[in-house]
Amino acid sequence: MVKPKVLISRRWPEAVERSMADRFDLTLNEADRPMTVADFRAAFAAFDAVCPTVTDKLGPDAFDLPQARTKVLGNFGVGFSHIDLEGAKRHGMAVTNTPDVLSDCTADIAMTLMLMVARRAGEGERELRAGEWAGWRPTHMIGTKVSGATLGIIGFGRIGQAMAQRAHHGFGMKILVQNRSPIAAEVLARYGARQVGSVEELLPDCDFLSLHCPGGAANLHLINAERLALMRRDAFLINTARGEVVDEAALAAALAEHRIGGAGLDVFEREPQITAALMDCPNLVMLPHLGSATRATREAMGFRVMENVSAFFDGKAPPDRVA
C-alpha cells in the first residue's frame, strides 16, 4: 500500500517525527526555516498533505495554482487565521487544528507575563545582570500586587478559562469576561466570573487585561489607541493570543507615555520582527512565542496533527476539522 506523501513545514519534536515517518512518506523541512509562498505552492502540487504551523503565511497567494494534490492541511496549532480557508476550500482541502492540548501551558505563560510585568521582574533581572544593583531598600523596584486584583479576559474559550482558573483560585483575582457569545452561568460561576457586554465596558474596570481571543481580520487591532485610552493608567495588558490583535504602534506609544502601567507580550504582529519602538519600553516584558513551548505540549500537538491526518486518509472524519 502506497503511503500518503506528507510535508511538515518546520521541525517537530523527534518522537512525533519518528511516528509520522512510520505512518507516512514523510518529508521534513531540514533547514527549519520559514517556507515562502512559492514553497507552499510547490508543496500543494507535490504532497497529499501539508502540515503548517501557526506562523506560516498561507494567504490567497499560496493557493494561487491551477491544481493541488494536497487534500488536507494538518495545522500545528489552535489558531488558523493564517490560512485562507476559501483558497483551501477551492482546492478541496480539509483543514484541521490542535485544540485542548496547549491550553494549560499557554495559560501558564500568560500568568508568567502578568507576574513578571506587575512585579518588574524583567527590569530587576536586567539590573542584576548589568551589575547595577545597590542592595535592598524600601523604595527600590516597587511593583503592583496581583493577588486580589481584577483581571479582565477577552475570549473565554479553553485558554481563557484556564487563565481564569489560575487567577481566581490561585491568586484570588476577580474575573471579568468579554466574549462574543454568552457564557453559560455555571461556567462563569466556576471562576467567580461576571460577563460584560463589550470591550469598552470591560476595560475601565480592569487592573489586568489578558487576551485569549482568535486572531484574523475580525479581531485585527482589537486593542487600538482608542481602547488603550480606556484602560486605567496603572493597568497592564497581556497578550498570548495572536499578534495582530494588538496595534503595536499604539501600544508602544501608550507604554512610552505611561498611559498604562505596562504590558507582557508572547506574540507579535510581524513575527519574528518586533516593532522597534517596543524595544525601548522598560515597562514591557516580551517572550519569543513560548505559549505552548513545553516538550509534553509540543509532542501532544504533533500527535494531534497525526491523528487528524491519519483519520483523513483512513476515510474517517478528522476529529479537529475546522474547514
Secondary structure as the mmCIF struct_conf table of DSSP 4:
data_model
#
loop_
_struct_conf.conf_type_id
_struct_conf.id
_struct_conf.beg_label_comp_id
_struct_conf.beg_label_asym_id
_struct_conf.beg_label_seq_id
_struct_conf.end_label_comp_id
_struct_conf.end_label_asym_id
_struct_conf.end_label_seq_id
HELX_LH_PP_P HELX_LH_PP_P1 VAL A 2 PRO A 4
STRN STRN1 LYS A 5 ILE A 8
BEND BEND1 SER A 9 ARG A 10
HELX_RH_AL_P HELX_RH_AL_P1 GLU A 14 ARG A 23
BEND BEND2 PHE A 24 PHE A 24
STRN STRN2 ASP A 25 LEU A 28
TURN_TY1_P TURN_TY1_P1 GLU A 30 ALA A 31
HELX_LH_PP_P HELX_LH_PP_P2 PRO A 34 THR A 36
HELX_RH_AL_P HELX_RH_AL_P2 VAL A 37 ALA A 46
BEND BEND3 ASP A 48 ASP A 48
STRN STRN3 ALA A 49 CYS A 51
STRN STRN4 THR A 53 THR A 53
TURN_TY1_P TURN_TY1_P2 VAL A 54 THR A 55
BEND BEND4 ASP A 56 ASP A 56
STRN STRN5 LEU A 58 LEU A 58
HELX_RH_3T_P HELX_RH_3T_P1 PRO A 60 PHE A 63
BEND BEND5 LEU A 65 PRO A 66
STRN STRN6 VAL A 72 GLY A 74
STRN STRN7 PHE A 76 PHE A 76
BEND BEND6 GLY A 77 VAL A 78
TURN_TY1_P TURN_TY1_P3 SER A 81 HIS A 82
STRN STRN8 ILE A 83 ILE A 83
HELX_RH_AL_P HELX_RH_AL_P3 LEU A 85 ARG A 90
TURN_TY1_P TURN_TY1_P4 HIS A 91 GLY A 92
STRN STRN9 ALA A 94 THR A 96
BEND BEND7 ASP A 100 ASP A 100
TURN_TY1_P TURN_TY1_P5 VAL A 101 LEU A 102
HELX_RH_AL_P HELX_RH_AL_P4 SER A 103 ALA A 118
TURN_TY1_P TURN_TY1_P6 ARG A 119 ARG A 120
HELX_RH_AL_P HELX_RH_AL_P5 ALA A 121 ARG A 129
TURN_TY1_P TURN_TY1_P7 ALA A 130 GLY A 131
TURN_TY1_P TURN_TY1_P8 PRO A 138 MET A 141
TURN_TY1_P TURN_TY1_P9 SER A 147 GLY A 148
STRN STRN10 THR A 150 ILE A 154
BEND BEND8 GLY A 157 GLY A 157
HELX_RH_AL_P HELX_RH_AL_P6 ARG A 158 ALA A 164
HELX_RH_PI_P HELX_RH_PI_P1 GLN A 165 GLY A 170
HELX_RH_AL_P HELX_RH_AL_P7 PHE A 171 PHE A 171
STRN STRN11 LYS A 174 GLN A 178
BEND BEND9 ARG A 180 SER A 181
HELX_LH_PP_P HELX_LH_PP_P3 PRO A 182 ALA A 184
HELX_RH_AL_P HELX_RH_AL_P8 ALA A 185 ARG A 190
TURN_TY1_P TURN_TY1_P10 TYR A 191 GLY A 192
STRN STRN12 ALA A 193 GLN A 195
BEND BEND10 GLY A 197 GLY A 197
HELX_RH_AL_P HELX_RH_AL_P9 VAL A 199 LEU A 202
HELX_RH_3T_P HELX_RH_3T_P2 LEU A 203 ASP A 205
BEND BEND11 ASP A 207 ASP A 207
STRN STRN13 PHE A 208 LEU A 211
BEND BEND12 GLY A 216 GLY A 216
HELX_RH_3T_P HELX_RH_3T_P3 ALA A 217 ASN A 219
TURN_TY1_P TURN_TY1_P11 LEU A 220 HIS A 221
BEND BEND13 LEU A 222 LEU A 222
STRN STRN14 ILE A 223 ILE A 223
HELX_RH_AL_P HELX_RH_AL_P10 ALA A 225 LEU A 228
TURN_TY1_P TURN_TY1_P12 ALA A 229 LEU A 230
BEND BEND14 MET A 231 MET A 231
TURN_TY1_P TURN_TY1_P13 ARG A 233 ASP A 234
STRN STRN15 PHE A 236 ASN A 239
BEND BEND15 ALA A 241 ALA A 241
HELX_RH_3T_P HELX_RH_3T_P4 GLY A 243 VAL A 245
STRN STRN16 VAL A 246 VAL A 246
HELX_RH_AL_P HELX_RH_AL_P11 GLU A 248 ALA A 256
TURN_TY1_P TURN_TY1_P14 GLU A 257 HIS A 258
BEND BEND16 ARG A 259 GLY A 261
STRN STRN17 GLY A 262 LEU A 265
BEND BEND17 ASP A 266 ASP A 266
TURN_TY1_P TURN_TY1_P15 GLU A 269 GLU A 269
STRN STRN18 ARG A 270 ARG A 270
TURN_TY1_P TURN_TY1_P16 GLU A 271 PRO A 272
STRN STRN19 GLN A 273 GLN A 273
HELX_RH_3T_P HELX_RH_3T_P5 ALA A 276 ASP A 280
TURN_TY1_P TURN_TY1_P17 PRO A 282 ASN A 283
STRN STRN20 LEU A 284 MET A 286
BEND BEND18 PRO A 288 HIS A 289
TURN_TY1_P TURN_TY1_P18 GLY A 291 SER A 292
BEND BEND19 THR A 294 THR A 294
HELX_RH_AL_P HELX_RH_AL_P12 ARG A 295 PHE A 313
TURN_TY1_P TURN_TY1_P19 ASP A 314 GLY A 315
BEND BEND20 LYS A 316 LYS A 316
TURN_TY1_P TURN_TY1_P20 PRO A 319 ASP A 320
STRN STRN21 ARG A 321 ARG A 321
#
